[in-house]
Amino acid sequence: MHQLVSTITLTAGLLLISACDGPFGFFAGGELSGAVSEAPKTWQLAEVSGLAQLETRPDDPYSNNFTYIQMDGRLYVYAGDTRTNWVQNIEQSPLVRVKIGETIYEARAIRKNDQAEIHDFAEMWISRGAFMRDPRDFEEVWLYQLVAR
């Protein structure tokens, strides 16, 4: 009986997650929903850092939650030294959508390799918390700036 209840609970949870369009916690999702706007030329969000959702792979949308950093009017998304699914998707198509609050911004992701820019980003990134992985510690860094299309 206990196993039946566990199976039903797990099945119900998986159905609930699969019904969501966007990501749910650590689980990736599909197409984001909400009001769509063009990405600004200069980002001026209320918070320097916060949680948002990133949608990649325009032909078959793949979305995930991430922590952004806003610095000098630029918006960054960072995968550390891990070539994640969303990084691989951006390599195929740099066209992304980012949902911050209730607004979805259509943007383009540009990989950043300039060491001075990575250093400036790193200073801001590691100041956000003890568990933030310092990009200066890695040989290869997956850092992207989100810009207007």
C-alpha positions in Angstrom: 0.0 0.0 0.0 2.8 2.4 0.9 4.5 1.8 -2.4 1.3 2.5 -4.3 0.8 5.8 -2.5 4.5 6.7 -3.3 4.0 5.8 -7.0 0.8 7.8 -7.2 2.5 10.8 -5.5 5.5 10.6 -7.8 3.3 10.3 -10.9 1.2 13.3 -9.9 4.3 15.4 -9.2 5.8 14.5 -12.6 2.5 15.4 -14.4 2.4 18.7 -12.5 5.9 19.5 -13.6 5.3 18.5 -17.2 2.2 20.7 -17.4 4.3 23.8 -16.8 5.6 25.8 -19.8 8.6 27.3 -18.2 11.2 25.7 -15.9 10.2 24.4 -12.5 12.9 24.6 -9.8 15.9 22.7 -11.2 13.9 21.1 -14.0 14.1 22.6 -17.5 10.9 23.7 -19.2 9.8 24.7 -22.7 8.5 28.0 -24.1 8.1 30.8 -21.7 4.8 32.6 -21.5 4.0 36.2 -20.8 4.1 39.7 -22.3 7.0 40.0 -24.8 9.1 43.1 -25.3 12.3 43.9 -27.1 15.5 43.8 -25.0 16.6 47.3 -24.0 19.9 48.7 -25.4 20.8 49.5 -21.8 19.5 47.3 -19.0 18.1 49.2 -16.1 16.5 46.6 -13.8 15.5 47.3 -10.2 18.0 44.7 -8.9 21.7 44.3 -9.7 21.2 40.5 -9.4 18.2 38.3 -9.3 16.5 35.2 -10.5 15.1 35.0 -14.1 14.3 32.4 -16.7 16.3 31.9 -19.9 14.8 30.3 -23.1 17.1 29.0 -25.7 16.6 26.9 -28.9 13.9 28.9 -30.7 12.8 25.9 -32.9 12.1 23.7 -29.8 12.2 26.0 -26.8 14.2 24.9 -23.8 14.1 27.1 -20.7 15.8 27.1 -17.3 16.1 29.3 -14.2 19.3 31.3 -13.7 20.8 34.1 -11.7 21.6 37.2 -13.7 24.0 40.0 -13.0 23.4 43.5 -14.3 26.5 45.6 -14.5 26.9 49.1 -16.1 23.7 48.7 -18.2 24.7 45.2 -19.4 23.0 41.9 -18.5 25.0 38.7 -18.0 24.1 35.0 -17.8 26.9 32.6 -16.5 27.3 28.8 -16.6 30.7 28.7 -14.9 33.0 26.2 -16.6 30.2 23.9 -17.5 29.0 23.6 -21.1 25.4 23.1 -20.0 22.5 22.3 -22.3 21.6 26.0 -22.6 25.2 26.8 -23.5 25.1 24.2 -26.3 21.8 25.6 -27.5 23.2 29.1 -27.7 26.1 27.8 -29.7 23.6 26.6 -32.2 21.5 29.8 -32.1 22.3 32.9 -30.1 18.6 34.0 -30.2 17.2 33.8 -26.7 14.4 35.1 -24.6 14.8 36.1 -21.0 11.9 36.4 -18.5 12.4 38.9 -15.7 9.4 39.4 -13.5 6.4 39.2 -15.9 8.2 40.5 -19.0 9.9 38.3 -21.6 12.7 40.1 -23.5 13.8 39.0 -26.9 17.6 39.1 -26.9 20.8 37.7 -28.5 23.5 36.1 -26.4 27.1 37.1 -27.0 29.9 35.0 -25.4 32.4 37.1 -23.5 36.1 36.1 -23.5 37.7 39.5 -22.7 39.7 38.9 -19.5 39.1 42.4 -18.2 35.4 42.0 -18.6 35.4 38.6 -17.0 37.4 40.0 -14.1 34.8 42.8 -13.6 32.0 40.3 -13.8 33.8 38.0 -11.3 34.1 40.8 -8.7 30.3 41.4 -8.9 29.4 37.6 -9.1 31.4 36.4 -6.1 30.1 39.4 -4.0 26.6 37.8 -4.4 27.3 34.9 -2.1 29.6 32.2 -0.7 28.6 29.5 -3.2 29.3 31.5 -6.4 32.0 29.9 -8.5 34.7 32.5 -9.4 35.1 32.6 -13.2 38.8 33.5 -12.7 39.4 30.0 -11.4 38.5 28.3 -14.7 40.4 27.8 -18.0 37.2 28.1 -20.0 34.3 30.3 -18.9 30.8 30.3 -20.3 29.7 33.9 -19.8 27.2 35.6 -22.1 26.0 39.2 -22.4 22.3 39.5 -23.4 21.8 42.3 -25.9 19.0 43.6 -28.1 18.5 41.7 -31.3 
